[in-house]
């Protein structure tokens, strides 16, 4: 840094490699900061937290629209996706083999005040057909015959996520979903829930995993 002593010079800003500026000490000049220095390395704890966030976001991003339309957390004004991200970071990951992983039974794909599916079962056919069955509990509180069924499938090894909404009604008690050959031989996790217009959904139910 140096002081500009020539009263005829009235410069501010950058000229070449020099930066002119005014201060309480008068007109000063300094060299342009060098931005080529090395970035500070992340600590091991920071790396773990970054890895945790990457795992959560890799799972949630393909489901962004599903979450926006089917998660309605009570007592908060947070957008659904932001709430889901916080939930997953706190509740739905575990640490094993020096890395974080999604804890699938704790994963939430829908959330609200509707009654969730009851007596759910899944049957897998060797021709890539998956049949879901459930009890029609629409005579109970917060359940309606025309609630739409949503289904989510996730195969982490194949980096594949599939979801469909309104594939059946609560009163239907069964639905068959057809998959293609790319799902063969990989572990697949499955969830189901109900939703209806007016920002209403049930808590999703984790149904376990299977291999076609």
RAFEN-V887931 format. One record per helix or strand of 3 or more residues. SS is the DSSP state (h for helix, s for strand). FROM is the first residue (numbers start at 0). TO is the last residue. Records with the same first field share a line. If there is no record, write none. Layout:
SS: FROM-TO  FROM-TO
This chain:
s: 12-14  17-22  25-30  92-95  98-101  117-123  128-134  147-154  159-163  173-177  186-195  199-201  204-210
h: 43-69  79-90  103-105  155-157  169-171  180-182
